[in-house]
Amino acid sequence: MRLGVSLGYFTTAEQIAEAIELAAAAEGLGYDCAWVAEAYGTDAPTPLAAIAARTTTLGIGSAVMQIPARSAAMTAMTAATLDGLSGGRFRLGLGVSGPQVSEGWHGSRYDDPLGRTAEYVTLVRNALARKVLRSDGPHYPLPLPDGPGKPLVLAMRPLRSELPIYLAAVGPKNLALTGRIADGWHGIFFDPELGVDQVSAIRAGAAEAGRDLAGFDFAVNVGAAIGPDPATAADAVRPTAALYIGGMGSRRTNFYHRIATAMGFGAHADRIQDLYLARNYAEAAAAVPLEFCTRTSLLGTTSDMAAGLRRLRDAGITSANVAAYGRTLADRISILEAVAAARVKAQLDGTT
């Protein structure tokens, strides 16, 4: 099993500087890739470029770049540039975000997310392959009809014409789409007890498309915290869980609330959401059940973490992207060290 470091998204330049240091430490520990997200603060590509400049072998990946934020052509340009600057280390993670960000921040309608994703990925791949960019699709017609637009070809010659593309997916239809068109999957709050169904949905989508998933990366974001036992360590991951379950999206559309509900924590998820939307953030965090934390995170001692990594491996996961929850940079590096030691203890290698 490969290990990645999940750096999240940032709201200050100081956080980016710390993330660069954490990525450098992860490279020294044998981690496979550093992943950066974006919401409506910093973007993903700029910090990734800085991480690429500081490292030599560590992969860099977006987890994820938002589809409504950029044209497919701009995404292809950015991906080709990052891959070239890093010497072929870039991995392109994409996602449609949610309706609040898509429509409220980017001004892009949140309709037909599956169709938009499929059409977008095709355009990105065609652009990277330096094909003349044309599309008669309903979402991204190129050139625009009845205008002066000219079909163009990417002027840059990419270092790699085929980059690994990952999709962030939660629901069964989106998971099947991931299996049909992507090279990897970004999962979040993955529960090994139930997550085999998600892995199966991806595999079913691939089979439907006649695809061989050899080399496909089943990657999940995993919170991690050190403590004498999982119950003690769980407090470190609760605030982020509350943010996602309670505050990422609206009452009508919150993908992470749905995940918690599917895990059997529907009543807890409703309470977390009520508290979070009322801005009772500490109470919302305290309301996150211990079992939710232990089933979706690596918590406690090295032995606890090793057992968690084995559960992920047995559920079909090939990459665990570690979000280290510590108060200081030194604390977070210690967590990465603990997870690396746990992988050794679990007798897992980095080639799966």
N, C-alpha and C positions, 0 to 999 in steps of 0.2 A: 504493500500500500504506500502510495506517495503522500507526502505531507506538503501542504501549502500554508502560507500565512495570509490570513484574511485581514486586511488593514482597514476595511470599512470606508466611510467617506468622512470628509473633514469640513470644519467650519472656520479654522484659523490656520495661518501659515506655520505657527508653532507645532500644530498637530501634524502637518505634512513633514516638517523637519524630523520629528520623532519617528514617524512612520518610515522614513528613509533609513534611519539608524536601525530600526527593528528589522527591516528587510535585509540590510547588510548582515545583521546577526543571524537571521534565518538562513542566508546563503552559507555562512560558516558552519551552520549546524546540519547542512545537507538537505535543506528544504528545497522543494521542486519549483515553486512559483510563488510570487507575491501578487495578490489580487487587490484591486482598488475599485470601490463603488462610487456612485454619484447619486445625489437626490436633487436638491436645489441649493447646494452650497458650492463646494469646489467641484470641478469636473474630474473625470477619471484619467484622461490621457496625459495631462500636464504632470501630475505627481508620478505617473508611470515612467515618463521620460526622465525625470530626476532619479528615480530608482534605477533605471537602466544605466544611467551615467555612473552610478555609485557601485554597481555590481558587474560581474563578468559572466556568470553562468546561470544565475537565477532567472527563471522565466518571469515574464511580466504579463498580467492579464487584467482585463476589465470585467468586473463582476457587480454590476454590468453597466455598459454604455446604453443610454436610453434611446430607443428607436424613435420616439417622437421629437427628440432633441436635435436630430441631424438628418439631413437627406442621406439616402443610401450612398450617394457619390461621396459626400463629405466623410462618412464613416469609412469608406474604402480608402480615401486619401489619408486619413488619420492612421488607419491600421497599417497601410503600406509604409508610411513614414516611421511609425514606432517600430515596426519589424526591421526596417532597414537600419535605423539608428542603434537598435539593440543587437544586431547581428543574428536576427532570426529567432528572437525569444518571445515574440508577442503572441498572445492568445486573445481572440476577440469574443468577449461575452456580451450578449445582447438581451434586452428585455423591453417589453412594451410599457413598463411602469404601471401606474394605476390611473384611474380617471381623474383624481384630484390633481395630480402632478401633470398628467398629459394635457388636460384641458385648461387647468388653472394656471400652469406655469409656462407650458410650451405652446398653448393655443392649438393643440392638435386633437381632433375628435377621437374619443376612445370608443371606436366602433370596429367590429370584426377584427379583434386582436389576432386571431389565428391567420386570417387572410392577409392582414398587414404584415405579420411576421414572415410568412412564407414568401410573399412578394419582395419584401425588403432583403431577405437573405439571398434570394436569387440575384437581385441587382448588385449587392455587395460582391458576391462571388464573380459575377460577370465583369464588374469593373476591375477587380483584382487580376482577372485573367486577361485584361486589356482587350475585352471585346467592345465593339461599338455599343454604347449604352442606349438601348431602346426598350420600351415596355409599353404594352397596351393594357396593363393591369388597371383595375378600377381605383387603386389607392395611390399609385405613383406613376402616372403616365409620363413617358419620356419619348421624345420631346413633348412639351405641352401642345395639345392640338390647336390648330388655327393660330399659331404664333410664329415668331421668327427663330425659335430655338433650333439648334443644330445638334444632331447626334455626335457625341464626342467619345474619345478614348482616353483613358488615364495616361497622362503625359509621363509620369514617373514609371520607371521599370521596377516593379517590386522585387525585392530579394527573393520572396516566395510568392508564386502566383496563387497558391492554395494555402490559406491560413486556417488553423483550427478554429471553428466557430462553436461557441457554447450558447445554449439558451437557458434562461431562467424560466422554470415552469413549475406549476403547482397542480392544476387540474388535470383530469385524465386526458382530455382532448389536446391540451398543450403538451403534455408528456408524450403522447403518441406522435405529435408533430415533431417534437425533439428527436424521437427515434427515426423519423422519416428523413429529416434534412440536416441534422446537426452532427458535430463531432464530439460533443460533450454536453453534460447537463450540470447546471448549478442548482443544487437543492439547498433548502434552508429549513431549520427545525426538523431535521430528518430523524425519524423514530425507527430504529432497526426492527422493532416489533411489528410495525405496520408498513414500513417503507418498502418492503419487498414488493408490495403492490405497485408502487411508483416505478420501481425498476422494471417490473413486468410490463407495465404500460408502455414504457420506452421501447422495450424489446419487441412488443407486439407491433408498435408503429413501424419499427425497422423491418420486421418480417413482412408487413403489409406492403412496404415499398421495395421488398427484395434486397434489402441492405444487409451486409455482414457487419456486425458491430465489433469486430476485432479492432482493438485500439481505441474504442470509444471510452471516454472518461466520465465515469459516474462520480461526480465531485459534489461534496456537500460542505456547507459552512458549519463549523462546529465550535461553539463557545467552549472555553477551557479556563479553569481556575484551580489553583492549588489550595489544599486544606487538609487537616487531619482526617477528614471524612467528607463524603459528598454533600451531606446536609450543611456543613459549615461553609463549604466552597460555593454552594448554590447562591448565596446572597450576592455574589459578584456578578452573576449573569442575569439576575432577576430584573434589574432596571431596563436592560435592553429588550428582554422578552416582553415586558410590560409596554414599552414603546411600540413594538411591532404589533402585538396583539390588540392593544388599546388605541394606538394613535396613528398607525400607518394606514390611512384610508378613512372612509366614512363608515357609519353604522351599516350602510347598505352594501358597501364593497370594501372588504378588508380580507385579503387573502390569508393573512397570518392568523386572524381570528378563526377562519375556516379550518386551518391546520389544527389548531388547538381543539376545536370542536370535534373534528374527525378523530382525534386521539382520545376522546371521551371527556374532555374538559370544557364542555359547552357552557355550563353554568359559571365556571370560573372565568371563562373568556368574557362572558357578558358583564360580570362584576368588574373585571380588569378594565374593560372598555368604558363602563360607566364612570369609574374612578378617574381614569386617565383623561377622558373628555371633560371631566369636571376640574381638571388640573390638580387632582390629588395624586401626584406622581409617586410619592413615597408609599402611600397606601396601595396604589396599583401594583407597584413592585412587590410589596409584601403579599399580595393576593395571588401571585404566580405560584402554582402548586409545586412542591418539591419534586414530585414524580415527573412533571413536565420538564423540569430542569435536568434531572438525571437521565431521562430518556433521550434528550436532544443535545447533551453536552458531555464534555470530558471533565469530570470533577473529582477532586480529592487527591489521593496519593498516586504515585507512579503505577502501583498495582491496579488501582481503580481505573486509571486511564488506559492501561494495557487491556483490561477487560472490555472497556468501551470500544477500543480500536478493533478488537477481535469481533465484537458484535457488528460493527460497521462492515468489516471485511466479509463476514458471513452473510450479510444482507445484500452483498453485491457492489459495495462502494469501492472505488479504486483510488480516490483521492480525498483526504480529509483536510480541509482548509481551516486552519486553526485561528480563531479570534481570541487572542489572549487578553483576559480581563485582570489587569493589575493596576495599582495606583500609580506606579512610576514606570519609566522605561526599563529600569533594572528588573522590576517585578515581572514585566511582560516578557523580557528575555528569559527569565527563570522559568516561566511557564512554557515557552517554546522548548527550552532545554528538557523540561520534564516530559513533554509529549514526545520529543525525539527519543528519550530514554525509554518511554513506555512502548514505542514501536519496537525497539530492540527487545524489550522484555516480552512483548507479545509474539516475538519471532516472526515479524513481518518485515519484508524488504521493500525497497522503493521501485520495484520493477513491475508490479502487478498492473 
